């Protein structure tokens, strides 16, 4: 069977599974729709959280970025996994003790302010749409190559599938769908990684193969990473394993991006609401531990996949006559995600990087193309396609639920129609999800950058908006509503303008970056601005209400306080 045939089998089969789970898990209450009735186990919630958080950026784009960035790509590994430590220590158990439905609701109640809640609604929707743009782009990339349909059609198909199980089952349906999606994506990531590791280094464990010598080719007997450094030296490229070299990221930028990803992880609304779905704060903390375990399986494999793809891609293409280019190259070139321009007219594909390069490869294709480059069986290629879709759709579903809950529960129920019945609120939630899906499809067709870069923007926005509000809300009693609102507006506004200026509209280049910090890392500065503005305004707007101290005591489980919900 062809690659397209196997892709159809796995994609249709997995989509049928997700839809069946959604139908079986359909809900008729707002509690079931928003927080799955608070009946999810720690293991299932950890697995669902892993799938929710390991988006197309983790599955499709992260290894591709590491493959091109080398050492610098470690920022994604350190930032995204390190963020879960912050999540476990500073946020998750306290949110569960709060025991309501949404993050804007927490912000509004903690600071006793509807203005704070409305500001949080705007931030949550803005972050979620930024994040979902990357997921929809990942869906389009998969469909474009493996089913040979236009990217926009693929994005639309993925959006419709997500809409089905998000509106039917709400958080309950999404949770158990994400458990299935985690199983699909992790199997799809590990099987080709193990096979390629066996072929190149003689060990089926990628984490060991990453540090082992190659067993064939002109560099047989040379350790994998040393072989890549030699290949880079031959091509005149910066050392793959080198740090802070010319042509690579600077120390301030590496620090800023890592910190933005860490604090952004602890402030992402679609991840945070997962901890409302378990029964107790203790189970919320265990959910984080299980999620970190499930995430680590993929994250310890990704650097090896990146290295395998790097060696295979360059050895397969460099100095190859264009007329004799391998089939995988022609297949991906047909999608427009690989472009070759014979600059010197010699008919050879010569690999280089930077301005004037003959070969331009979209970084988002590396994981998807890796099995084809290594000439693995067609069914493995189809499985990887299904895994990429599972990763993208699982996160997209969680993001759509955040948008839906923010509109129906925090905007309509709290501001516009406070007397709304539960049945009408549920209808509004489903209609909000449908509207959000339409917008998600549009932003997925026109994303501002690579999948992982777009996701990094979302993490930066989360770091600059929610992280300070959550941490200060849990661990202090002096922050006022005006301070929290001013901090969120200042941090989010600064970060959004910076990203728009340098990345979306490209009005200036890297030479104008503040302190050498790229748009991917500017959320760190936005976070500091948020903290600073919150402190300054709070100190000048009088003391907060007396109930603030009582709520902080409840959140922290102090004696004499009671947990809500």
WOQUINOR-V274655 format. One record per helix or strand. SS is the DSSP state (~ for helix, > for strand). FROM is the first residue (numbers start at 1). LEN is the number of residues. Records with the same first field share a line. If there is no record, write none. Layout:
SS=FROM-LEN  FROM-LEN
//
This chain:
~=3-22  30-9  42-12  56-43  103-8  114-33  151-51  206-4  224-12  251-15  269-8  281-37  322-3  327-7  363-11  378-39  422-24  451-25  481-24  510-3  514-3  523-17  547-9
>=213-1  223-1  320-2  338-3  348-2  359-3
//
